[in-house]
């Protein structure tokens, strides 16, 4: 699953790939033994829109989808990484799954 999520952001937008990635994330979220940890700070309403796109889109695609600038996406991502306690895209995605944000 990790490889699928990691590489899906580099692929061309594809509805089938998005469905597979989302299904893999749903399976991961329901795995036994997954603990839900508390956020260091709550995500803002604007930040909550970003994690949903994180597994399947690049920052440029996120900006276009959300109708915001690429710099705004980067600012949101920086804040999300800090709040979720992740140092890589994959860690943040896994943490978002654990917290049921995806």
C-alpha positions, 0 to 999 in steps of 0.5 A: 500500500505504501508504494501505491500511495507514494507513487500515485502522486507522480502519475497523471490524474486517473480516476481508477488510480484514485479509487484504488488508492482510496480503497487501500487507505480505507483498508489501512484505516480499519486494520486491527491495532491501529491506534488513534493519537491526538493532534498537537493542534486541530487542523483549520477548515482550509487545512482539512481540505488538503489531506484528502488530496494528499494521496493522489495529487501533487501540490500543483494539482492541489492548488488547481483543485482547491483554487488556491496558489501553490504557495498557499498549498505549501503553507498548509502542508507545512502546518499539516506536517507539523500538526500531524507530526510527520516528516514525509508525505507518507508519514502524514498520509498514514497519520491522517488515516489513523486520525480518520481524516482520509 
